[in-house]
Amino acid sequence: MRKLTTPFIVLSAGMLLAAPWIINAAPYESTMGLVQKVFYFHFPSAILFLVAAIVCGVHSARFLFFKNQRADGWAVAAAELGLVFGAITLVTGPLWARKAWGVWWVWDPRLTMSLVLWMIFAAYLMLRQYGGPGSDRLGAGMALFGMANVPFIYVSVNVWRTLHPQTSVVPTLPTDMGIPLWFCFAAFTMMFIALLNVRADLEHKRARLEALYLAEDEA
Amino acid sequence: MRLLRVCTVLIVLLAAPALVPGLAPQVLANGDQPQPPKEFVPVDEVPPGEQIPAINLVAAAYGFVWLVMLGYVWTIARRLGTVEAELASLETRKR
């Protein structure tokens, strides 16, 4: 997988460079017009934001219940990517909303729960950075709460009244809107996988470095 | 006692938006709220009467994606470089 990291980053960067031309060729949406094109960046980053929460939660559970130290490295990497993709989601969303809804933000369930999940990631990373001994186990528990939030975020637009487009939008997309969406989704996903690998590698190397320092102190 | 004071201040701060008129979130009655879109309908032309230039918002969204991605790749590369250099020097010292 490590060998694929550089090609993935280069290919996804190339695809993101080409994306404006492909998105430009897509038709306008009837009620929102040009601003709806933010959707092609917003949707992939939002999905990967939720995927990051699941990856972080699953690896945290492996660390917490099976004492798998390497899983902790993957959890930290996923949390950081969750923060990055969450920031993209939470910035591109209001840019779209300003035009489509007339406001930057509304406190509806989808938006509020997404912000809460982003704050859980931020709190998790701050805890890991400054929490001291035991913060790894405490952080793992916190990541499980973050993962539990994911299904609620996903179904919130179908269950509660909101202005946010429902989950039925993507399966019913016409082909000429679907092509740019899945093109951008592939680019974002490749970037996500590559960055997750590199970031987890960094965390594993840090753990090795710490172990070497400890061994040196004991000797 | 100090904890009690801190808790009281926190409760007052959290309750303030609900107590002060104008700060409370505007709740629309169910009948007033527009329906959320269930599907996107494509058209060939931009609808007339676009008040806010949407191109600025779309460009800002695209620019932000690039800014965040490049910034993040740069921070990972920098941190990885530091850790790898430290690891290499420690392993050389051990030998």
Chai-1 contact restraints between the chains, C-beta under 6 A:
chainA,res_idxA,chainB,res_idxB,connection_type,confidence,min_distance_angstrom,max_distance_angstrom,comment,restraint_id
A,P27,B,P42,contact,1.0,0.0,6.0,A-B,restraint_1
A,Y28,B,V43,contact,1.0,0.0,6.0,A-B,restraint_2
A,Y28,B,V46,contact,1.0,0.0,6.0,A-B,restraint_3
A,E29,B,F40,contact,1.0,0.0,6.0,A-B,restraint_4
A,S30,B,V41,contact,1.0,0.0,6.0,A-B,restraint_5
A,S30,B,V43,contact,1.0,0.0,6.0,A-B,restraint_6
A,G33,B,V46,contact,1.0,0.0,6.0,A-B,restraint_7
A,G33,B,P47,contact,1.0,0.0,6.0,A-B,restraint_8
A,G33,B,E50,contact,1.0,0.0,6.0,A-B,restraint_9
A,L34,B,V46,contact,1.0,0.0,6.0,A-B,restraint_10
A,L34,B,A54,contact,1.0,0.0,6.0,A-B,restraint_11
A,V35,B,A54,contact,1.0,0.0,6.0,A-B,restraint_12
A,V35,B,L57,contact,1.0,0.0,6.0,A-B,restraint_13
A,K37,B,V58,contact,1.0,0.0,6.0,A-B,restraint_14
A,V38,B,V58,contact,1.0,0.0,6.0,A-B,restraint_15
A,V38,B,A61,contact,1.0,0.0,6.0,A-B,restraint_16
A,F41,B,A61,contact,1.0,0.0,6.0,A-B,restraint_17
A,F41,B,V65,contact,1.0,0.0,6.0,A-B,restraint_18
A,V84,B,Y72,contact,1.0,0.0,6.0,A-B,restraint_19
A,I88,B,V65,contact,1.0,0.0,6.0,A-B,restraint_20
A,I88,B,V68,contact,1.0,0.0,6.0,A-B,restraint_21
A,V91,B,F64,contact,1.0,0.0,6.0,A-B,restraint_22
A,T92,B,A61,contact,1.0,0.0,6.0,A-B,restraint_23
A,L95,B,L57,contact,1.0,0.0,6.0,A-B,restraint_24
A,L95,B,A60,contact,1.0,0.0,6.0,A-B,restraint_25
A,L95,B,A61,contact,1.0,0.0,6.0,A-B,restraint_26
A,K99,B,I52,contact,1.0,0.0,6.0,A-B,restraint_27
A,K99,B,A54,contact,1.0,0.0,6.0,A-B,restraint_28
A,K99,B,L57,contact,1.0,0.0,6.0,A-B,restraint_29
A,W107,B,P25,contact,1.0,0.0,6.0,A-B,restraint_30
A,R161,B,Q33,contact,1.0,0.0,6.0,A-B,restraint_31
A,T162,B,P36,contact,1.0,0.0,6.0,A-B,restraint_32
A,L163,B,P36,contact,1.0,0.0,6.0,A-B,restraint_33
A,P165,B,P37,contact,1.0,0.0,6.0,A-B,restraint_34
A,Q166,B,P36,contact,1.0,0.0,6.0,A-B,restraint_35
A,Q166,B,K38,contact,1.0,0.0,6.0,A-B,restraint_36
A,S168,B,K38,contact,1.0,0.0,6.0,A-B,restraint_37
A,V169,B,E39,contact,1.0,0.0,6.0,A-B,restraint_38
A,V169,B,F40,contact,1.0,0.0,6.0,A-B,restraint_39
A,T172,B,E39,contact,1.0,0.0,6.0,A-B,restraint_40
A,P174,B,P42,contact,1.0,0.0,6.0,A-B,restraint_41
A,M177,B,P42,contact,1.0,0.0,6.0,A-B,restraint_42
A,V198,B,I76,contact,1.0,0.0,6.0,A-B,restraint_43
A,R199,B,I76,contact,1.0,0.0,6.0,A-B,restraint_44
A,L202,B,R79,contact,1.0,0.0,6.0,A-B,restraint_45
A,L202,B,L80,contact,1.0,0.0,6.0,A-B,restraint_46
A,K205,B,V83,contact,1.0,0.0,6.0,A-B,restraint_47
A,R206,B,V83,contact,1.0,0.0,6.0,A-B,restraint_48
A,L209,B,E86,contact,1.0,0.0,6.0,A-B,restraint_49
A,L209,B,L87,contact,1.0,0.0,6.0,A-B,restraint_50
A,L212,B,L90,contact,1.0,0.0,6.0,A-B,restraint_51
